[in-house]
């Protein structure tokens, strides 16, 4: 029931606040109704303001819609629009192609280098932990292992 549900929620929050001793800030507390429609304007209960949800709102960077079918389309359209605006920004800059490349390198290169360095560190950790060693030397690649095993006449597996 749309009329009793929010009132019951407010009562539950009030009882929780009384029993736990934790304060609930009524200015920051909202309850959203996603079922049915409100035929009347916003109803205010004490101590919490109850409002109807807008068509969509943002939560953790994702647009949340009343209708779940709009969830993928709405977020995908926003991502495509953002990507288009970024591409248009780079296209319309009044500088030469070499300047655009330099500017793109300044913006994108630190991210690419960070991913590359992380990849190298992870591959080095895997290199030192997963591959067999000969003596105390560096781990060998698969081709070096076969060459060494043929030369030594034995396998380290």
C-alpha positions in Angstrom: 0.0 0.0 0.0 1.5 3.3 -1.1 0.0 5.3 1.7 0.9 3.1 4.7 4.3 1.8 3.4 6.2 5.1 3.8 4.6 5.8 7.1 5.7 2.3 8.4 9.2 2.9 7.1 9.4 6.2 9.0 8.2 4.4 12.2 10.8 1.7 11.7 13.6 4.2 11.3 12.4 6.2 14.3 12.3 3.1 16.5 15.8 2.1 15.3 17.1 5.6 16.2 15.5 5.3 19.7 16.8 1.8 20.4 20.3 2.1 18.9 21.0 5.7 20.0 22.2 6.6 16.5 20.9 9.8 15.0 19.2 9.7 11.6 19.5 13.0 9.7 16.0 13.6 8.4 17.3 16.2 5.9 19.4 13.5 4.2 16.9 10.6 4.5 14.6 9.8 1.6 12.4 6.9 0.7 11.7 6.3 -3.0 8.7 4.6 -4.3 9.3 2.6 -7.5 5.9 0.8 -7.6 2.8 2.5 -8.9 2.3 6.3 -9.2 1.5 9.0 -6.8 -1.9 10.6 -7.6 -1.3 13.4 -5.1 1.7 15.7 -4.5 4.6 14.8 -2.2 3.6 13.6 1.2 5.8 14.6 4.1 6.0 12.5 7.2 7.9 13.2 10.4 10.7 12.8 11.2 11.7 11.9 7.6 10.8 13.6 4.4 9.3 11.1 1.9 9.5 12.1 -1.7 8.8 10.4 -5.0 11.7 9.3 -7.0 12.5 11.3 -10.2 12.5 9.4 -13.5 16.1 8.6 -12.8 18.9 9.3 -10.3 22.6 8.6 -10.0 23.9 6.0 -7.6 27.6 5.0 -7.6 28.1 6.5 -11.0 25.2 4.5 -12.6 21.9 6.0 -13.7 19.0 4.1 -11.9 15.7 4.2 -13.7 12.2 3.3 -12.5 11.8 0.9 -15.4 14.5 -1.8 -15.5 14.3 -2.0 -19.3 15.7 1.5 -19.5 18.7 0.7 -17.3 21.0 -0.6 -20.0 19.8 1.7 -22.8 20.0 4.8 -20.6 23.5 4.1 -19.3 24.8 3.0 -22.7 23.4 6.1 -24.3 25.1 8.3 -21.7 28.4 6.5 -22.2 28.2 6.9 -26.0 27.4 10.6 -25.6 30.3 11.1 -23.3 32.7 9.3 -25.7 31.4 11.3 -28.6 31.9 14.6 -26.7 35.5 13.5 -25.9 36.2 12.6 -29.5 34.7 15.9 -30.7 36.9 17.8 -28.2 40.1 16.2 -29.7 38.9 16.8 -33.3 38.0 20.4 -32.9 41.2 21.6 -31.1 42.8 24.4 -33.2 46.3 22.8 -33.2 48.3 20.8 -35.7 48.3 17.0 -35.9 51.7 16.9 -34.2 50.3 19.0 -31.4 47.3 16.8 -31.0 49.6 13.7 -30.8 51.8 15.4 -28.2 48.7 16.5 -26.2 47.2 13.0 -26.4 50.5 11.5 -25.3 50.6 13.8 -22.3 47.1 12.8 -21.3 47.0 9.1 -22.2 50.7 8.0 -22.0 50.9 8.0 -18.1 47.9 5.7 -18.0 49.3 3.4 -20.7 52.7 3.4 -19.0 51.1 2.6 -15.7 49.2 -0.4 -17.2 52.4 -1.5 -19.0 54.5 -1.3 -15.8 51.9 -3.2 -13.9 51.8 -5.8 -16.6 55.6 -6.2 -16.4 55.6 -6.4 -12.7 53.0 -9.1 -12.7 54.7 -11.0 -15.5 58.0 -10.8 -13.6 56.4 -12.1 -10.4 54.9 -15.0 -12.4 58.3 -15.5 -14.1 60.1 -15.9 -10.8 57.4 -18.0 -9.1 56.2 -20.4 -11.8 59.2 -21.3 -13.9 61.9 -23.8 -13.0 65.3 -22.5 -12.0 68.7 -23.9 -12.9 71.0 -23.5 -10.0 70.5 -20.0 -8.5 70.2 -18.3 -11.9 67.2 -16.6 -13.5 64.2 -18.6 -14.6 64.4 -19.8 -18.1 61.8 -19.4 -20.9 60.3 -22.6 -22.4 62.7 -22.6 -25.4 65.7 -22.2 -23.1 64.5 -25.0 -20.9 64.3 -27.4 -23.7 67.8 -26.4 -25.0 69.3 -26.8 -21.5 67.6 -30.2 -20.9 68.9 -31.5 -24.2 72.4 -30.2 -23.4 72.4 -31.6 -19.8 70.5 -34.7 -20.8 68.1 -34.4 -17.9 64.9 -32.7 -17.1 64.1 -30.4 -14.2 60.3 -31.1 -14.2 
